[in-house]
Amino acid sequence: MLPTPQRMQWEISVECQEVIASSLQEAQALADDVDFHTFPFKDFGKGLIKKCRTSPDAFIQIALQLAHFRDKGKFCLTYEASMTRLFREGRTETVRSCTMESSNFVKAMMNCSETDEQRLKLFKTAAEKHQLLYRNAMTGAGIDRHLFCLYIVSKYLGKDSPFLKEVLSEPWRLSTSQTPIQLVELFDLVNHPEYVSCGGGFGPVADDGYGVSYIIVGEDLINFHVSCKHSSHETDAHRFGAHIQKALLDILALFKLDTKDLRK
């Protein structure tokens, strides 16, 4: 028979207790500073986006660019995580989602004199560029992991690189990632959407930035997690969430889909 479990008694010095208390206080302050907003986007999902002949990820990423510009009135360096599973022990690579093409589209959306036809044309160009960047990242043709390796080598050799110092010090004020949902086939998403977890998110990378995690659930639902810091006067998670929802709807309206396509 196994012996009865016994509670372990720890002898913690006063100095160690003070360190633990200090660390807890610091961690609590960081947690309390997080402004977090999660919401399900139910107006449409990847099913309708695919009818627009557009990558769902590209659609969402460009919508995030439009939402961010409406929120802050400027563009920023944007991080999107891409998997590198094609390679042994591959982890992630960075997709820099804020491109000249996506910026041109956003500018057109903000310009009242632009036609919807021209806006749609710019959107499709931006979506194609995003898909190219994503494919490059997946196949080892991204740039950020290579830059990081060069940085490590420069440190090993004791050589300073002004170029690497500048590039790697730029803040990611919009950090994003699509989170995959597992075993979705085990749930009846149509009749029992309440069984689906809203998933998890992450905090902002920059003090004055946003963290956005999104989960594409089935054909008709996208869950969003938006985070920022209360201490920043430039950000507001609920405000940005509202901008995201409007951006998604505004982009879909450009396609002028037939009403039968909008039925679920």
Buried (B, 14 or more C-beta within 10 A) or exposed (E): EEEEEEEEEEEEEEEEEEEEEEEEEEEEEEEEBBBBBBBEBEBBBBBBBEBBEBBBBBBBBBBBBBBBBBBBEEBBBBBBBBBBEEEEEEEBBBBBBBBEBBBBBBBBBEEEEBEBEBBBBBBBBBBBBBBBBBEBBBEEEBBBBEBBEBBEEBEEEEEEBEEBEEBEEEBBBBBBBBBEBEEEEEBEBEEEBEEBEEBEBBBBBBBBBBBBBBBBBBBBBBBBBBBBBEEBEEBBBEBBBBBBBBBBEBBBEBBEBEEEEEEE
